[in-house]
Amino acid sequence: MMRTSRRWTGMAGGALMLAGMLSMPAAAFAQQVEASFEAGYTTSEGFNATQSRVILGQVYNSFDVASGGSYGFTIGAFVSERFEVEFLYSRQSSEIQISEPSPTRKLANQDVENYHGVVSYNWGGAHSAFRPYIFAGLGATHYLPGDYDPSLPNSGAISTIASVSKFSSTWGGGVKFYPSTNLGVKASVRWTPTYVKTNDDGLWCDPFYGTCWVVGTPDYSNQVEFSGGVTFRFGGH
């Protein structure tokens, strides 16, 4: 899979979500429109390999996505006084690392992008100064590896790691405070579990029909983002 095609796949998915929002009845969008810009820090994790790998003479079984700074934006509209439909984009600066049982070693820099369609519930009225909120969404996480780290032998001659997009959901909440009608500040916490693979976990056999199936355990790479920023709201009655 080529990096460019995967990047456009993620962006196309986000565009489709936004198009779906804009195709809703015009009456729904006669309410408030809101755009937010945020920055913060994202804690991340990777996943364990199905089998250990020998790399540069050492054994590794953990493929890690390092924590790092992040930023992003949301744009959406209230379809009622408390329910809001949004498109969310975020980008985290990270590294690809390998570890366990050998010491941690960096493979390459990596950015992690999230594209999600989100539904939020906001407490308070349409023009309240203080509004706690929660949200949930579905979309994709796009991994964008860079070149191999120069500390690796022959790093310049190794093929670039391919990018990849994976299905993910996102969940979170926070608070918004509006010192004026159209400008506010916000703080939020967001959890994004990204499906990576399914590990075989034995057999399950039906006691009545004598048929057996392989049972799998899904493996996720998790991100938890802590962020703050500014939000702008327009329109409303």
C-alpha positions in Angstrom: 0.0 0.0 0.0 1.4 3.4 -1.0 1.6 6.2 1.5 -0.1 8.7 -0.8 -3.1 6.5 -1.5 -3.6 5.7 2.2 -3.5 9.4 3.1 -6.1 10.2 0.4 -8.2 7.3 1.7 -8.3 8.9 5.1 -9.0 12.4 3.8 -11.7 11.1 1.5 -13.4 9.3 4.4 -13.4 12.6 6.4 -14.8 14.5 3.4 -17.6 12.0 3.1 -18.5 12.4 6.7 -18.6 16.2 6.3 -20.7 15.9 3.2 -23.2 13.8 5.1 -23.4 16.4 7.7 -24.0 19.2 5.1 -26.7 17.1 3.4 -28.9 17.2 6.5 -32.1 19.4 6.3 -31.4 23.1 6.2 -33.7 23.6 9.2 -31.3 21.7 11.4 -28.4 24.0 10.4 -30.5 27.1 11.2 -29.2 26.5 14.8 -25.7 27.4 16.0 -22.6 26.5 13.9 -19.4 25.9 15.9 -15.7 25.6 15.0 -12.9 24.8 17.5 -9.1 24.6 17.4 -7.2 22.6 20.0 -3.7 21.5 21.0 -2.4 19.3 23.7 -0.6 16.0 24.4 -1.6 12.4 23.4 -0.5 9.3 25.3 -0.3 6.3 22.9 0.4 2.6 22.9 1.1 0.0 20.3 0.4 -3.7 20.3 2.1 -7.0 20.8 3.2 -9.1 17.9 1.7 -12.5 17.4 5.2 -13.9 17.2 8.5 -12.5 18.5 10.8 -10.9 15.9 14.6 -10.9 15.7 15.8 -7.4 14.6 19.5 -6.5 14.5 20.3 -9.6 16.6 17.8 -8.9 19.4 14.4 -10.3 20.2 11.3 -8.0 20.2 7.6 -8.7 20.6 6.1 -5.2 21.2 5.5 -2.6 18.5 4.9 0.8 20.1 3.5 4.1 19.1 5.1 6.7 21.3 3.3 9.5 23.1 3.6 13.1 21.8 2.2 16.5 21.2 -1.0 16.9 19.1 -3.3 19.4 17.5 -6.6 19.5 15.6 -9.9 21.0 14.9 -13.7 20.3 14.8 -16.4 21.9 12.8 -20.1 21.2 13.1 -23.6 22.4 13.8 -26.3 22.0 16.5 -29.2 20.0 15.2 -31.1 20.8 18.4 -30.4 22.9 21.4 -28.1 20.2 22.9 -27.1 17.8 20.2 -24.3 18.7 17.8 -23.0 16.9 14.7 -19.3 17.5 13.9 -16.3 16.5 11.8 -13.1 16.0 13.9 -9.5 16.0 12.7 -6.4 15.6 14.8 -2.7 14.9 14.2 -0.2 13.6 16.7 3.6 13.7 16.5 5.0 10.3 17.5 7.6 7.6 17.0 7.6 4.0 16.0 9.5 2.0 18.7 10.1 -1.7 19.3 10.6 -3.2 22.8 10.3 -6.2 25.1 12.2 -8.2 26.0 15.1 -6.2 24.5 15.6 -2.5 25.4 13.4 0.0 23.6 14.7 1.1 20.2 13.4 3.8 17.9 12.6 2.8 14.3 11.3 6.0 12.8 9.3 9.2 13.3 5.6 8.9 12.8 2.5 11.1 12.6 -0.9 9.7 13.6 -4.0 11.3 12.0 -7.6 10.9 13.1 -10.7 11.5 11.0 -14.0 11.1 12.7 -17.7 12.0 12.4 -18.8 12.9 15.9 -22.1 13.4 17.7 -21.9 15.5 20.9 -24.4 16.2 23.7 -24.1 19.6 25.5 -25.6 20.5 28.8 -27.1 23.9 29.3 -28.9 26.2 26.9 -28.0 27.4 23.4 -26.4 30.6 24.8 -25.2 29.4 28.1 -21.8 30.6 29.2 -20.7 27.2 30.6 -21.5 24.0 28.8 -20.1 20.5 29.7 -20.3 18.0 26.9 -19.7 14.4 25.9 -19.2 12.9 22.5 -18.8 9.7 20.5 -17.7 9.1 16.9 -16.6 6.7 14.2 -14.0 7.0 11.5 -10.4 6.2 10.7 -6.9 6.5 12.2 -4.1 7.0 9.6 -0.5 6.1 10.5 2.2 8.1 8.6 5.7 6.7 9.2 8.7 8.8 8.2 12.2 7.6 7.2 14.1 5.1 9.3 16.1 6.6 12.2 19.7 7.4 11.2 21.0 5.4 14.1 19.9 2.2 12.4 22.5 0.4 10.2 22.0 1.2 6.5 18.9 3.3 7.3 19.2 5.3 4.1 19.0 2.2 1.9 16.0 0.6 3.6 12.6 1.1 1.9 10.3 3.6 3.6 7.7 2.1 5.9 4.2 2.1 4.2 1.4 4.2 5.7 -1.8 2.5 6.7 -5.4 3.5 7.7 -7.4 1.5 10.3 -11.0 1.7 11.5 -11.4 3.5 14.9 -13.9 5.0 17.2 -13.5 8.0 19.5 -15.0 8.9 22.9 -14.7 11.8 25.2 -15.9 14.9 26.9 -15.0 18.2 28.3 -16.2 21.7 29.1 -16.7 24.9 27.1 -16.8 28.4 28.6 -18.0 31.4 26.6 -16.9 34.8 28.1 -18.6 36.4 25.1 -21.4 35.4 22.7 -19.2 34.1 19.9 -15.9 33.2 21.4 -15.1 30.6 24.0 -12.4 28.3 25.4 -12.6 24.6 25.9 -10.8 21.7 27.5 -11.3 18.0 26.7 -10.2 14.4 27.1 -10.6 12.0 24.2 -10.0 8.2 23.9 -9.4 6.7 20.5 -9.1 2.9 20.3 -7.9 1.8 16.8 -8.5 -1.7 15.6 -5.2 -3.3 14.5 -5.7 -7.0 14.2 -7.4 -10.1 15.6 -5.3 -12.8 17.4 -6.4 -16.4 17.3 -7.4 -17.5 20.8 -8.4 -21.1 20.5 -11.5 -23.0 19.3 -15.2 -22.8 20.3 -17.3 -25.9 19.5 -21.1 -25.9 19.3 -22.3 -28.7 21.7 -25.4 -29.4 19.6 -24.1 -29.4 16.0 -20.5 -30.5 16.5 -19.1 -27.5 14.5 -16.0 -25.6 15.7 -14.9 -22.1 15.0 -11.6 -20.2 15.7 -12.2 -17.7 18.4 -10.3 -14.4 18.0 -9.3 -11.6 20.4 -9.2 -8.1 18.8 -6.0 -6.0 19.4 -6.3 -2.2 19.6 -3.8 0.6 19.7 -5.1 3.3 22.1 -4.7 7.1 22.1 -5.8 9.3 25.0 -5.6 13.0 24.2 -5.6 15.9 26.7 -6.2 19.2 25.0 -7.4 22.8 25.2 -8.2 25.5 22.8 -10.6 28.1 21.5 -14.1 27.7 20.0 -16.2 30.0 17.9 -20.0 29.9 17.6 -22.2 31.6 15.0 -25.9 31.9 14.3 -28.7 30.5 16.5 -31.9 32.1 17.5 
